[in-house]
Amino acid sequence: MPARALRSGLAVTAFLAVLLACSPPDAPPLGTYRAVVSTDGGDLPFGLELVREDGGLVAYLVNGPERVRATGVRLEGGALAIQMPGYQNRIEATFKDGRFEGTLNILRPRGVVRELRLVAVPGESWRFFPKPDAAPLDFSGRWALTFRDPEGGESAGIAELAQEGHVVTGTVLRQSGDDRYIAGEARGDTLFLSRFDGGTAYLYLARLGSDGVLAGEQFTGGGSQESFSGRRDPAAKLDNPAERTALKPGVDRLEFSFPDIDGNLQHYPDDRHAGKVVLITVGGSWCPNCHDEAEFLKELLASHKARGLEVIQLMFERTTDFASSSKAARDFADKFSIDYPVLIAGTVTDDDVLKKLPQVAAFKAYPTLFVIDRKGIVRTIHSGFAGPATGSHHEEQNRELTALVDSLLAEQG
């Protein structure tokens, strides 16, 4: 072979070798993935879909009937990053050996980031087991549960579950709201349920005994754990959520000054609130029930603003750094296109709400809504928010709150 031809052939071979070395061995496909994060209680699965919409890449987090859309998605080569919508949680993973491997990063109080191992396999839609149980026990119905934390504290909850074959979906109602959409399956006498919707990650493992008692444990991606037990009870009810937060004796008004997300100090009350019905909600971007409430408040304000309704959002975030808290609150506001004031009020600690709102004697849940009449008097305090996963409870709650606002707007200032 002539020297020139040999050199040409070697050059082509070298170029192809470099090209192959720089190219990923396999490209991540779009479509359905079975995602699993590792928790203290074991594997926590959820559905993940990567699709192109309007020329951009989006992700869907799938839990039963819910599909949470995330637009903050970047896929470069085999590197995937998903910013959760309205939260400061994030997935970072790399595609190799036919699957994504990486971490789910969850922001915890005091700015601590907890990293959970994540694996997502394409083309798989099953949740806990690839082959379903043909004859599992029936877990459907309304269950009155008692939750117990490791320190011995107890709280009430109501699980509302629906079952078709081995597939189980539903939610758990609590004084602070609900556990949103949970999904999984029944296998023999054991129940497996999970959820990750961008905000919090929950895993439930429970067994139904021959005595009719459902007993198990709940684990969260944040590292907490509770045990629970209870029985079917179609008449189970929770205490009135309005009784969980209260003003100090003799106090019937709120006053405060906090910066908005741009750092400008805002006051309540001021001239813009004179003669108005004002809803002041205490929440945080990290709180899933606060996301559900924001959707409701946005729609309520749009339909009632012309009649004299105002809304103020007080945010208690997970960092003491204003810039970080402001970014979290801004992302929350952008998610819902909120056009009412969003103020940075404090951080999530046991007593910060009581320090920042000294008129409040007891505070029990995020979100908490203060309903104020045209004279500036707090007429009702509503703790917690039942989201759309609770079905009729969500609808009844929204009707009652809307009716209350209508009645206050009808009053003369």
KEKE-3310 file (N, C-alpha, C; in steps of 0.2 Angstrom, whole numbers, plus 5000, padded with zeros to 4 digits):
npx = (5004:5003:5012:5005:4992:4991:4993:4982:4972:4974:4972:4958:4953:4958:4950:4937:4938:4940:4928:4919:4923:4919:4905:4890:4888:4874:4859:4848:4831:4816:4800:4791:4796:4801:4804:4814:4817:4829:4824:4824:4815:4815:4813:4806:4795:4790:4781:4788:4789:4796:4794:4792:4786:4779:4791:4800:4808:4799:4794:4784:4778:4771:4758:4746:4731:4736:4746:4760:4767:4783:4793:4806:4817:4832:4842:4856:4867:4870:4866:4854:4843:4831:4821:4810:4793:4790:4796:4811:4818:4827:4831:4845:4854:4863:4863:4867:4872:4859:4850:4844:4855:4857:4853:4840:4838:4833:4827:4829:4824:4833:4841:4847:4852:4846:4851:4845:4847:4844:4836:4831:4822:4819:4804:4797:4782:4776:4774:4777:4779:4783:4775:4758:4748:4736:4726:4724:4721:4707:4708:4701:4691:4687:4698:4701:4714:4728:4743:4759:4774:4792:4795:4784:4773:4756:4744:4729:4723:4715:4713:4708:4704:4704:4702:4706:4706:4723:4728:4729:4724:4723:4722:4728:4720:4723:4725:4732:4729:4731:4739:4741:4741:4742:4749:4749:4750:4741:4747:4744:4742:4747:4750:4756:4761:4765:4773:4779:4779:4786:4787:4786:4792:4784:4782:4773:4770:4760:4751:4737:4728:4721:4712:4706:4713:4723:4740:4756:4770:4775:4787:4797:4805:4812:4817:4810:4799:4785:4774:4758:4741:4725:4707:4694:4682:4668:4662:4672:4679:4689:4695:4689:4697:4698:4700:4713:4723:4725:4721:4729:4721:4709:4713:4710:4715:4727:4744:4758:4775:4784:4797:4794:4797:4806:4812:4807:4799:4784:4768:4755:4741:4737:4734:4729:4721:4710:4694:4692:4690:4701:4712:4724:4737:4747:4762:4773:4785:4789:4779:4767:4753:4751:4753:4742:4732:4736:4732:4718:4716:4721:4711:4700:4702:4703:4690:4683:4690:4686:4675:4681:4691:4706:4722:4736:4751:4761:4777:4786:4801:4814:4827:4838:4844:4840:4841:4840:4828:4820:4821:4815:4802:4799:4799:4788:4778:4778:4775:4761:4757:4755:4747:4746:4753:4768:4776:4792:4792:4798:4807:4806:4803:4800:4794:4794:4784:4776:4784:4785:4773:4766:4753:4747:4742:4743:4750:4747:4748:4754:4746:4740:4725:4720:4705:4699:4688:4679:4682:4694:4694:4699:4689:4688:4699:4707:4715:4726:4724:4713:4717:4715:4716:4708:4695:4678:4679:4688:4681:4669:4676:4681:4669:4663:4673:4672:4659:4660:4668:4660:4650:4656:4660:4648:4644:4644:4657)
npy = (4994:5011:5024:5036:5033:5024:5033:5041:5032:5028:5041:5042:5032:5035:5047:5042:5034:5044:5051:5041:5039:5051:5051:5047:5030:5026:5034:5043:5038:5046:5046:5034:5031:5021:5027:5027:5031:5029:5027:5027:5018:5009:5006:5019:5021:5031:5037:5043:5054:5059:5071:5079:5095:5108:5111:5111:5102:5093:5086:5074:5070:5056:5050:5039:5046:5059:5070:5079:5093:5097:5110:5115:5108:5100:5092:5086:5078:5064:5069:5073:5085:5091:5103:5105:5110:5125:5122:5119:5108:5095:5085:5076:5067:5054:5046:5030:5013:5010:5016:5030:5036:5044:5057:5063:5078:5085:5099:5103:5109:5124:5125:5113:5101:5086:5071:5059:5043:5040:5030:5028:5019:5016:5013:5006:5003:4998:4999:4995:4980:4970:4959:4958:4954:4942:4939:4949:4955:4966:4983:4994:5009:5019:5023:5025:5032:5031:5040:5039:5046:5045:5050:5048:5056:5058:5058:5061:5053:5051:5038:5037:5026:5018:5004:4994:4978:4974:4987:5002:5017:5034:5045:5052:5061:5074:5085:5095:5096:5086:5071:5072:5065:5048:5032:5014:4997:4982:4967:4952:4952:4964:4981:4993:5009:5025:5041:5054:5070:5081:5090:5083:5067:5052:5036:5022:5007:4994:4982:4971:4964:4949:4953:4964:4976:4988:4991:4999:5008:5024:5032:5046:5056:5066:5060:5058:5047:5038:5027:5019:5014:5007:5006:5001:5014:5021:5033:5041:5056:5071:5083:5100:5111:5124:5126:5125:5135:5151:5167:5178:5181:5194:5200:5204:5207:5208:5214:5218:5219:5215:5211:5211:5199:5206:5213:5225:5234:5229:5233:5229:5233:5244:5259:5253:5242:5247:5245:5233:5216:5204:5191:5183:5172:5160:5152:5141:5139:5125:5118:5106:5107:5120:5124:5118:5126:5139:5138:5138:5151:5160:5159:5162:5176:5181:5181:5189:5200:5213:5216:5219:5211:5206:5198:5191:5184:5176:5170:5157:5151:5139:5142:5154:5164:5178:5180:5167:5162:5172:5168:5155:5158:5166:5157:5149:5159:5161:5149:5148:5160:5171:5186:5194:5201:5193:5189:5189:5181:5174:5159:5141:5136:5130:5140:5152:5158:5162:5172:5181:5185:5192:5193:5181:5166:5152:5141:5129:5123:5123:5126:5141:5151:5167:5175:5191:5204:5218:5228:5226:5215:5199:5186:5173:5158:5147:5132:5122:5114:5105:5097:5094:5080:5075:5075:5075:5082:5092:5100:5103:5111:5122:5127:5131:5141:5150:5154:5160:5171:5178:5182:5191:5200:5206:5213:5229:5241)
npz = (5000:4996:5004:5006:5005:5015:5026:5025:5027:5040:5046:5044:5052:5065:5066:5067:5078:5088:5086:5090:5103:5109:5108:5116:5123:5122:5119:5129:5129:5125:5134:5144:5161:5175:5190:5204:5221:5235:5251:5269:5272:5262:5244:5235:5223:5208:5194:5179:5166:5151:5139:5123:5121:5112:5106:5117:5131:5143:5159:5167:5183:5189:5199:5202:5197:5195:5186:5187:5180:5174:5169:5170:5163:5158:5146:5142:5131:5140:5152:5164:5171:5182:5188:5201:5199:5207:5218:5228:5226:5217:5203:5198:5186:5177:5161:5159:5154:5150:5158:5169:5182:5198:5209:5219:5225:5240:5248:5265:5281:5288:5277:5274:5262:5257:5250:5240:5233:5216:5203:5186:5175:5158:5149:5158:5167:5178:5196:5210:5209:5196:5192:5195:5210:5209:5218:5229:5246:5250:5252:5251:5255:5270:5282:5299:5306:5318:5320:5325:5331:5333:5345:5353:5351:5345:5332:5322:5308:5292:5280:5264:5252:5236:5226:5212:5207:5209:5210:5220:5225:5232:5246:5262:5274:5285:5300:5295:5282:5268:5262:5249:5232:5232:5227:5222:5226:5231:5239:5242:5259:5261:5259:5248:5245:5237:5234:5224:5220:5217:5228:5241:5246:5249:5257:5260:5270:5274:5284:5283:5296:5302:5312:5307:5308:5301:5300:5300:5293:5289:5278:5274:5261:5267:5278:5290:5300:5304:5313:5311:5314:5313:5309:5297:5295:5291:5296:5301:5307:5307:5319:5320:5309:5311:5324:5327:5327:5335:5340:5352:5368:5369:5357:5341:5328:5315:5313:5304:5296:5282:5270:5252:5238:5231:5240:5245:5258:5265:5272:5283:5292:5278:5267:5255:5260:5266:5271:5264:5261:5267:5264:5273:5271:5278:5274:5264:5251:5251:5255:5251:5252:5253:5240:5233:5240:5235:5221:5223:5229:5220:5210:5217:5220:5208:5204:5213:5216:5211:5219:5231:5237:5244:5244:5254:5254:5266:5268:5275:5274:5271:5273:5281:5273:5264:5250:5245:5251:5245:5231:5231:5235:5224:5214:5217:5216:5203:5197:5199:5193:5202:5207:5218:5234:5239:5253:5262:5276:5287:5294:5294:5308:5325:5332:5325:5318:5328:5334:5323:5321:5333:5338:5337:5346:5346:5334:5322:5309:5292:5277:5285:5286:5288:5289:5286:5290:5282:5292:5297:5306:5312:5307:5305:5307:5297:5297:5289:5272:5262:5248:5230:5229:5239:5235:5237:5249:5247:5238:5245:5256:5248:5243:5256:5260:5250:5251:5263:5261:5252:5260:5269:5260:5257:5268:5275:5276)
capx = (5000:5007:5012:5000:4985:4991:4992:4975:4967:4975:4969:4951:4952:4959:4945:4931:4939:4939:4921:4915:4924:4915:4898:4888:4886:4867:4856:4842:4825:4810:4794:4789:4802:4800:4809:4814:4822:4830:4823:4826:4810:4816:4812:4800:4794:4785:4781:4792:4789:4800:4791:4793:4780:4780:4798:4804:4807:4796:4794:4778:4778:4765:4756:4739:4728:4740:4752:4763:4771:4789:4796:4813:4821:4838:4845:4862:4870:4866:4865:4847:4842:4824:4819:4803:4789:4788:4800:4818:4820:4830:4834:4851:4856:4866:4861:4872:4870:4852:4845:4847:4857:4859:4851:4835:4840:4827:4829:4826:4824:4839:4845:4851:4850:4846:4852:4843:4849:4838:4837:4825:4823:4814:4800:4793:4776:4774:4776:4781:4780:4782:4769:4753:4745:4730:4720:4726:4715:4703:4710:4697:4687:4689:4701:4702:4721:4732:4750:4764:4781:4797:4795:4778:4767:4751:4740:4724:4722:4710:4715:4703:4708:4700:4706:4704:4711:4728:4730:4726:4725:4719:4726:4727:4718:4726:4723:4735:4728:4731:4745:4740:4739:4747:4747:4753:4746:4740:4750:4742:4739:4751:4749:4762:4759:4771:4771:4784:4776:4790:4787:4788:4792:4781:4782:4768:4770:4756:4748:4730:4728:4715:4707:4704:4718:4728:4746:4762:4774:4776:4793:4797:4811:4816:4821:4806:4796:4779:4770:4751:4737:4718:4702:4689:4677:4665:4660:4678:4680:4694:4693:4688:4703:4698:4702:4720:4726:4721:4724:4729:4715:4707:4716:4706:4718:4734:4748:4765:4779:4789:4799:4792:4802:4811:4816:4803:4795:4776:4764:4748:4736:4739:4728:4726:4717:4705:4687:4693:4690:4708:4714:4731:4739:4754:4764:4780:4785:4791:4773:4763:4746:4751:4753:4735:4729:4738:4728:4712:4716:4722:4705:4695:4704:4701:4682:4681:4694:4682:4670:4684:4694:4713:4726:4743:4755:4767:4781:4791:4805:4819:4834:4838:4847:4835:4841:4838:4821:4816:4821:4810:4795:4797:4797:4782:4773:4779:4771:4754:4756:4752:4748:4745:4759:4771:4781:4796:4791:4803:4809:4802:4805:4794:4791:4795:4777:4773:4788:4784:4766:4765:4746:4745:4744:4745:4750:4748:4749:4755:4745:4734:4722:4716:4700:4698:4682:4681:4684:4700:4694:4699:4683:4689:4706:4707:4721:4727:4720:4712:4719:4710:4716:4703:4689:4672:4681:4691:4675:4665:4680:4681:4662:4662:4677:4670:4653:4662:4671:4654:4646:4660:4660:4641:4644:4646:4663)
capy = (5000:5017:5028:5042:5029:5021:5038:5043:5027:5029:5047:5041:5027:5039:5052:5038:5032:5050:5052:5036:5040:5057:5050:5042:5023:5025:5040:5042:5039:5050:5042:5032:5028:5019:5030:5024:5034:5025:5030:5023:5012:5005:5009:5023:5022:5035:5037:5049:5054:5064:5072:5086:5099:5115:5112:5110:5096:5093:5080:5073:5066:5053:5047:5038:5050:5065:5071:5085:5095:5101:5113:5116:5101:5100:5085:5087:5072:5059:5072:5075:5089:5093:5107:5104:5116:5129:5119:5120:5101:5094:5078:5076:5060:5053:5040:5025:5006:5009:5019:5036:5035:5050:5059:5067:5083:5088:5105:5103:5116:5127:5125:5107:5097:5078:5068:5052:5039:5039:5026:5028:5014:5018:5008:5002:5007:4995:5003:4991:4974:4969:4955:4959:4948:4940:4939:4952:4958:4972:4989:5000:5011:5024:5021:5030:5030:5035:5041:5039:5048:5041:5053:5047:5060:5055:5063:5057:5054:5047:5036:5036:5022:5015:4998:4990:4973:4975:4994:5005:5024:5038:5050:5052:5067:5076:5091:5101:5096:5079:5068:5072:5059:5042:5026:5008:4991:4977:4961:4948:4956:4970:4987:4997:5015:5030:5047:5060:5075:5087:5093:5078:5060:5047:5029:5018:5000:4992:4975:4970:4958:4945:4956:4970:4982:4990:4993:5000:5013:5029:5035:5052:5058:5070:5057:5056:5041:5037:5021:5020:5009:5009:5001:5004:5018:5025:5039:5044:5063:5075:5089:5106:5114:5131:5127:5123:5141:5156:5174:5179:5184:5201:5202:5202:5210:5207:5219:5216:5223:5211:5213:5206:5195:5211:5217:5231:5233:5230:5234:5227:5236:5251:5262:5248:5237:5250:5244:5227:5209:5202:5184:5182:5165:5158:5145:5141:5135:5118:5115:5104:5109:5127:5124:5117:5132:5145:5138:5141:5158:5164:5159:5166:5183:5184:5182:5193:5206:5219:5217:5221:5206:5206:5192:5192:5177:5176:5164:5155:5147:5134:5145:5161:5168:5181:5179:5160:5162:5175:5164:5150:5162:5169:5151:5147:5164:5161:5143:5150:5167:5175:5193:5197:5201:5187:5192:5184:5183:5170:5153:5136:5133:5128:5146:5158:5161:5166:5178:5186:5187:5191:5193:5174:5163:5145:5140:5122:5120:5126:5133:5144:5156:5172:5179:5197:5208:5225:5233:5223:5211:5192:5183:5165:5156:5140:5129:5117:5114:5099:5097:5090:5072:5073:5074:5079:5086:5098:5104:5106:5116:5127:5130:5135:5147:5155:5157:5165:5177:5181:5185:5196:5206:5209:5217:5236:5242)
capz = (5000:4996:5010:5006:5006:5022:5031:5024:5030:5047:5048:5045:5058:5071:5067:5069:5085:5092:5086:5094:5110:5111:5107:5121:5120:5121:5120:5133:5125:5128:5135:5151:5165:5182:5194:5211:5226:5240:5258:5275:5272:5256:5237:5234:5216:5205:5187:5176:5158:5147:5132:5120:5120:5109:5105:5123:5134:5149:5163:5171:5188:5189:5205:5201:5192:5195:5182:5188:5174:5176:5163:5171:5162:5154:5145:5137:5131:5145:5159:5165:5177:5182:5193:5202:5199:5213:5224:5227:5225:5210:5201:5194:5184:5171:5158:5157:5155:5149:5163:5173:5189:5200:5215:5221:5231:5244:5253:5272:5285:5289:5271:5273:5256:5258:5243:5239:5227:5211:5197:5182:5170:5153:5146:5163:5170:5185:5202:5215:5207:5189:5190:5200:5213:5206:5223:5235:5250:5249:5256:5249:5260:5274:5288:5304:5308:5323:5318:5331:5329:5337:5352:5356:5349:5341:5328:5319:5300:5289:5274:5259:5247:5231:5224:5207:5206:5214:5210:5225:5225:5237:5250:5269:5277:5291:5302:5291:5275:5266:5259:5241:5228:5233:5223:5223:5225:5236:5237:5248:5265:5262:5255:5246:5242:5237:5231:5224:5216:5216:5234:5246:5244:5255:5256:5265:5270:5279:5283:5286:5300:5303:5316:5304:5310:5297:5304:5296:5294:5284:5278:5270:5258:5271:5284:5295:5300:5308:5313:5311:5314:5313:5307:5293:5299:5286:5299:5304:5305:5310:5322:5316:5308:5313:5331:5328:5327:5338:5342:5359:5371:5368:5351:5335:5322:5314:5311:5302:5291:5279:5263:5247:5235:5228:5246:5247:5264:5264:5278:5284:5287:5275:5264:5250:5263:5270:5268:5260:5264:5266:5266:5274:5272:5281:5271:5262:5245:5252:5258:5245:5253:5251:5232:5232:5242:5230:5215:5225:5231:5214:5206:5221:5220:5201:5203:5219:5217:5209:5224:5237:5240:5243:5247:5255:5256:5270:5266:5280:5270:5274:5274:5284:5268:5260:5243:5244:5252:5239:5225:5232:5235:5217:5210:5219:5214:5195:5196:5199:5191:5207:5206:5225:5237:5242:5257:5265:5283:5292:5292:5296:5315:5329:5335:5321:5316:5334:5335:5318:5322:5340:5340:5337:5353:5344:5327:5321:5302:5286:5277:5289:5282:5292:5285:5289:5287:5280:5297:5299:5311:5310:5308:5305:5305:5294:5297:5284:5266:5259:5241:5225:5230:5244:5231:5239:5255:5244:5235:5251:5259:5244:5243:5262:5260:5245:5254:5269:5258:5249:5265:5271:5255:5257:5273:5275:5280)
cpx = (5004:5007:5007:4993:4985:4990:4985:4970:4968:4972:4961:4949:4953:4953:4938:4932:4938:4931:4917:4916:4920:4908:4896:4886:4879:4864:4850:4836:4820:4804:4794:4795:4798:4805:4808:4819:4823:4829:4825:4821:4811:4815:4806:4799:4789:4786:4784:4791:4792:4797:4793:4787:4782:4788:4803:4803:4804:4796:4787:4780:4772:4764:4748:4737:4732:4746:4755:4768:4777:4792:4803:4817:4826:4841:4850:4866:4867:4865:4858:4847:4835:4823:4812:4799:4787:4791:4807:4821:4822:4832:4840:4854:4859:4864:4867:4869:4862:4847:4849:4849:4859:4856:4844:4837:4834:4830:4825:4827:4832:4844:4849:4848:4851:4846:4850:4845:4843:4840:4830:4826:4817:4810:4796:4788:4774:4777:4780:4783:4779:4776:4764:4751:4738:4724:4723:4720:4713:4705:4706:4693:4690:4691:4703:4709:4724:4739:4754:4771:4786:4797:4789:4772:4762:4747:4735:4725:4717:4712:4709:4706:4702:4705:4702:4709:4717:4730:4726:4729:4721:4723:4724:4725:4721:4723:4726:4734:4727:4738:4745:4739:4744:4744:4751:4749:4746:4743:4749:4739:4743:4750:4755:4760:4765:4768:4778:4781:4780:4792:4790:4788:4789:4781:4778:4769:4766:4753:4741:4729:4721:4710:4705:4708:4723:4734:4752:4766:4774:4783:4793:4804:4815:4819:4816:4802:4790:4776:4763:4747:4730:4713:4697:4684:4674:4663:4666:4678:4686:4691:4692:4694:4704:4700:4709:4725:4722:4725:4724:4722:4714:4710:4712:4708:4725:4738:4755:4768:4784:4791:4796:4798:4807:4814:4812:4799:4788:4773:4757:4746:4739:4733:4725:4721:4711:4698:4687:4692:4697:4709:4722:4733:4746:4756:4771:4780:4787:4785:4768:4755:4745:4751:4745:4731:4730:4733:4721:4711:4717:4715:4700:4696:4702:4694:4679:4684:4690:4677:4674:4688:4702:4716:4733:4746:4761:4771:4786:4795:4810:4826:4833:4841:4841:4835:4838:4830:4817:4816:4815:4803:4794:4795:4790:4777:4773:4775:4764:4752:4752:4753:4746:4752:4761:4777:4785:4796:4795:4805:4805:4805:4799:4790:4791:4789:4775:4778:4787:4777:4764:4758:4743:4747:4746:4745:4752:4749:4750:4750:4740:4732:4718:4712:4698:4693:4684:4683:4690:4700:4695:4693:4684:4697:4705:4714:4721:4723:4720:4713:4714:4711:4711:4696:4683:4674:4684:4686:4671:4669:4680:4674:4661:4667:4675:4663:4655:4664:4665:4650:4649:4660:4653:4640:4646:4652:4662)
cpy = (5006:5021:5033:5038:5027:5027:5041:5038:5027:5035:5046:5037:5031:5044:5048:5036:5038:5052:5048:5037:5046:5056:5045:5036:5022:5032:5039:5043:5043:5045:5040:5029:5026:5022:5028:5028:5029:5029:5025:5017:5008:5009:5013:5024:5028:5035:5044:5048:5060:5065:5079:5089:5106:5116:5111:5104:5097:5087:5080:5068:5063:5049:5045:5043:5057:5065:5078:5087:5099:5104:5115:5110:5103:5093:5086:5081:5067:5062:5075:5080:5092:5097:5107:5110:5119:5127:5120:5113:5100:5087:5080:5069:5060:5046:5036:5018:5006:5012:5026:5034:5042:5051:5063:5072:5086:5093:5104:5109:5117:5126:5118:5103:5089:5075:5060:5049:5038:5035:5026:5024:5015:5012:5004:5006:5004:4999:4999:4984:4973:4964:4956:4953:4948:4941:4942:4954:4964:4978:4995:5002:5017:5022:5026:5028:5034:5035:5042:5041:5045:5044:5052:5051:5057:5060:5058:5058:5049:5045:5034:5032:5019:5010:4995:4985:4974:4982:4998:5013:5028:5043:5048:5060:5068:5083:5097:5101:5088:5077:5068:5065:5053:5036:5020:5002:4987:4971:4956:4952:4962:4975:4991:5003:5020:5036:5051:5064:5082:5090:5088:5071:5055:5040:5026:5011:4998:4985:4975:4964:4955:4948:4963:4976:4982:4993:4994:5006:5018:5032:5041:5053:5062:5067:5055:5050:5041:5030:5023:5014:5011:5004:5005:5008:5023:5032:5043:5051:5066:5081:5095:5110:5121:5132:5126:5129:5147:5162:5174:5182:5191:5204:5200:5205:5208:5213:5216:5220:5217:5213:5208:5203:5200:5215:5223:5230:5234:5230:5232:5229:5242:5253:5257:5243:5240:5248:5237:5221:5206:5195:5184:5175:5164:5152:5145:5137:5128:5114:5113:5107:5117:5128:5123:5123:5138:5144:5140:5148:5162:5164:5163:5173:5185:5185:5186:5199:5213:5221:5219:5216:5207:5200:5194:5185:5179:5170:5163:5149:5143:5136:5152:5166:5172:5180:5172:5159:5166:5172:5158:5153:5164:5163:5149:5152:5163:5154:5144:5156:5171:5182:5197:5197:5195:5190:5187:5186:5179:5163:5147:5133:5133:5135:5152:5162:5165:5172:5183:5189:5187:5191:5185:5170:5155:5145:5132:5119:5125:5123:5135:5150:5161:5176:5185:5201:5215:5230:5231:5218:5204:5189:5175:5164:5149:5137:5123:5118:5108:5100:5093:5082:5070:5073:5079:5084:5093:5103:5107:5112:5122:5131:5134:5141:5152:5158:5162:5171:5181:5185:5191:5202:5209:5213:5224:5237:5247)
cpz = (5000:5002:5011:5008:5013:5027:5030:5028:5038:5050:5049:5051:5064:5072:5069:5076:5090:5092:5090:5102:5113:5111:5113:5119:5119:5123:5125:5129:5129:5130:5143:5155:5172:5186:5201:5215:5232:5247:5263:5275:5266:5249:5237:5226:5214:5198:5185:5169:5156:5140:5129:5118:5117:5108:5111:5126:5141:5152:5166:5176:5189:5195:5204:5196:5191:5190:5183:5183:5176:5169:5163:5170:5157:5153:5139:5137:5135:5151:5159:5171:5177:5189:5195:5202:5205:5219:5223:5227:5218:5209:5196:5192:5178:5168:5156:5158:5154:5154:5166:5180:5192:5207:5214:5227:5234:5249:5259:5276:5287:5283:5270:5267:5258:5251:5244:5233:5222:5205:5193:5176:5164:5151:5151:5166:5176:5190:5207:5213:5200:5187:5196:5203:5211:5211:5229:5240:5248:5254:5255:5255:5264:5280:5293:5307:5314:5321:5324:5328:5334:5344:5356:5355:5344:5337:5324:5311:5298:5282:5270:5253:5242:5228:5218:5205:5212:5214:5215:5224:5230:5240:5257:5271:5284:5294:5298:5284:5273:5263:5252:5238:5229:5229:5224:5222:5231:5234:5243:5253:5266:5257:5254:5243:5242:5233:5230:5218:5215:5223:5239:5244:5250:5252:5262:5264:5276:5278:5287:5290:5300:5307:5313:5305:5304:5300:5299:5297:5288:5284:5273:5267:5263:5277:5290:5295:5305:5308:5313:5311:5315:5309:5301:5297:5294:5289:5302:5302:5309:5314:5318:5315:5310:5320:5332:5329:5330:5339:5350:5362:5371:5361:5345:5328:5321:5311:5309:5297:5288:5272:5258:5244:5232:5234:5248:5253:5263:5271:5278:5291:5284:5271:5259:5253:5266:5267:5264:5264:5262:5268:5267:5275:5274:5278:5269:5255:5245:5254:5252:5246:5252:5243:5230:5234:5237:5224:5217:5226:5225:5210:5210:5220:5213:5200:5208:5220:5216:5215:5231:5240:5239:5247:5248:5257:5260:5270:5272:5276:5274:5275:5277:5279:5264:5253:5241:5245:5247:5233:5226:5232:5228:5213:5211:5216:5206:5193:5195:5196:5196:5206:5213:5229:5240:5246:5261:5273:5288:5289:5296:5303:5319:5331:5331:5319:5322:5336:5330:5318:5329:5342:5340:5343:5351:5337:5326:5314:5297:5280:5283:5286:5287:5287:5289:5286:5285:5285:5300:5305:5309:5312:5309:5304:5303:5294:5293:5277:5263:5251:5237:5226:5235:5241:5234:5245:5252:5241:5240:5254:5255:5243:5250:5262:5256:5248:5259:5266:5255:5254:5268:5266:5255:5263:5272:5279:5286)
residu = (MET:PRO:ALA:ARG:ALA:LEU:ARG:SER:GLY:LEU:ALA:VAL:THR:ALA:PHE:LEU:ALA:VAL:LEU:LEU:ALA:CYS:SER:PRO:PRO:ASP:ALA:PRO:PRO:LEU:GLY:THR:TYR:ARG:ALA:VAL:VAL:SER:THR:ASP:GLY:GLY:ASP:LEU:PRO:PHE:GLY:LEU:GLU:LEU:VAL:ARG:GLU:ASP:GLY:GLY:LEU:VAL:ALA:TYR:LEU:VAL:ASN:GLY:PRO:GLU:ARG:VAL:ARG:ALA:THR:GLY:VAL:ARG:LEU:GLU:GLY:GLY:ALA:LEU:ALA:ILE:GLN:MET:PRO:GLY:TYR:GLN:ASN:ARG:ILE:GLU:ALA:THR:PHE:LYS:ASP:GLY:ARG:PHE:GLU:GLY:THR:LEU:ASN:ILE:LEU:ARG:PRO:ARG:GLY:VAL:VAL:ARG:GLU:LEU:ARG:LEU:VAL:ALA:VAL:PRO:GLY:GLU:SER:TRP:ARG:PHE:PHE:PRO:LYS:PRO:ASP:ALA:ALA:PRO:LEU:ASP:PHE:SER:GLY:ARG:TRP:ALA:LEU:THR:PHE:ARG:ASP:PRO:GLU:GLY:GLY:GLU:SER:ALA:GLY:ILE:ALA:GLU:LEU:ALA:GLN:GLU:GLY:HIS:VAL:VAL:THR:GLY:THR:VAL:LEU:ARG:GLN:SER:GLY:ASP:ASP:ARG:TYR:ILE:ALA:GLY:GLU:ALA:ARG:GLY:ASP:THR:LEU:PHE:LEU:SER:ARG:PHE:ASP:GLY:GLY:THR:ALA:TYR:LEU:TYR:LEU:ALA:ARG:LEU:GLY:SER:ASP:GLY:VAL:LEU:ALA:GLY:GLU:GLN:PHE:THR:GLY:GLY:GLY:SER:GLN:GLU:SER:PHE:SER:GLY:ARG:ARG:ASP:PRO:ALA:ALA:LYS:LEU:ASP:ASN:PRO:ALA:GLU:ARG:THR:ALA:LEU:LYS:PRO:GLY:VAL:ASP:ARG:LEU:GLU:PHE:SER:PHE:PRO:ASP:ILE:ASP:GLY:ASN:LEU:GLN:HIS:TYR:PRO:ASP:ASP:ARG:HIS:ALA:GLY:LYS:VAL:VAL:LEU:ILE:THR:VAL:GLY:GLY:SER:TRP:CYS:PRO:ASN:CYS:HIS:ASP:GLU:ALA:GLU:PHE:LEU:LYS:GLU:LEU:LEU:ALA:SER:HIS:LYS:ALA:ARG:GLY:LEU:GLU:VAL:ILE:GLN:LEU:MET:PHE:GLU:ARG:THR:THR:ASP:PHE:ALA:SER:SER:SER:LYS:ALA:ALA:ARG:ASP:PHE:ALA:ASP:LYS:PHE:SER:ILE:ASP:TYR:PRO:VAL:LEU:ILE:ALA:GLY:THR:VAL:THR:ASP:ASP:ASP:VAL:LEU:LYS:LYS:LEU:PRO:GLN:VAL:ALA:ALA:PHE:LYS:ALA:TYR:PRO:THR:LEU:PHE:VAL:ILE:ASP:ARG:LYS:GLY:ILE:VAL:ARG:THR:ILE:HIS:SER:GLY:PHE:ALA:GLY:PRO:ALA:THR:GLY:SER:HIS:HIS:GLU:GLU:GLN:ASN:ARG:GLU:LEU:THR:ALA:LEU:VAL:ASP:SER:LEU:LEU:ALA:GLU:GLN:GLY)
# end
